[in-house]
Amino acid sequence: PESDYGNVAVAQFQQAAAARGVRVIAIERYSTGGALAAAQRIAALGSQADALFIPEQADQMPAVAQALASAGVDPKRIQILGTGLWNDARVLRLPQLQGGWFAAPENGGFNAFAAKYRAKFNSDPTRIATLAYDAISLAAALGAQGLGYGESVLTNSSGFNGADGLFRFRPDGQNERGLSVFQVRD
């Protein structure tokens, strides 16, 4: 997608592909409602591509999936790849994405967090609410232990256990999360 998230995802994808010697055949961008033309250009590649990475938000994926189907992109021939944003019922039931893979945190931690959140606030949390929860929990735990917030404490290679599992901060300013690879199956 031609969006801020799409821009970041494309840049990271290109960097990761280059670091691993993966050849990128094409990058097709599209604006909201304009996925069909991009899907047609992907379909025209034929057997040159064996995977298709679609870093799209869940609410836009039905239109993207329809565009893929209309263009004749066969998910049995090309491996469809997504991001953790696909961990959403609207995406998981799309016929064109069946068999697709995406990386995301396991759902167990979020489900436990969501149950507590619902009990306290009588509403559902957004999926990324665990990020804020983990940040506040980490700050509180480090403060209570008197460890402070220095670089050596925050970049501890053991990391920290959050609502969505293990996470750690690297000295270069990046972060790492323990993720699982999911396959779309209704």
Stockholm file with secondary structure:
# STOCKHOLM 1.0

chainA/1-186         PESDYGNVAVAQFQQAAAARGVRVIAIERYSTGGALAAAQRIAALGSQADALFIPEQADQMPAVAQALASAGVDPKRIQILGTGLWNDARVLRLPQLQGGWFAAPENGGFNAFAAKYRAKFNSDPTRIATLAYDAISLAAALGAQGLGYGESVLTNSSGFNGADGLFRFRPDGQNERGLSVFQVRD
#=GR chainA/1-186 SS CCSHHHHHHHHHHHHHHHHTTCCCCCCCCCCTTCHHHHHHHHHTTGGGCSEEECCCCGGGHHHHHHHHHHHTCCTTTSEEEECGGGCSHHHHTCGGGTTCEEEECCHHHHHHHHHHHHHHHSSCCCTTHHHHHHHHHHHHHHHHHTCCSCHHHHTCTTCEEETTEEEEECTTSCEEECCEEEECCC
#=GC SS_cons         CCSHHHHHHHHHHHHHHHHTTCCCCCCCCCCTTCHHHHHHHHHTTGGGCSEEECCCCGGGHHHHHHHHHHHTCCTTTSEEEECGGGCSHHHHTCGGGTTCEEEECCHHHHHHHHHHHHHHHSSCCCTTHHHHHHHHHHHHHHHHHTCCSCHHHHTCTTCEEETTEEEEECTTSCEEECCEEEECCC
//
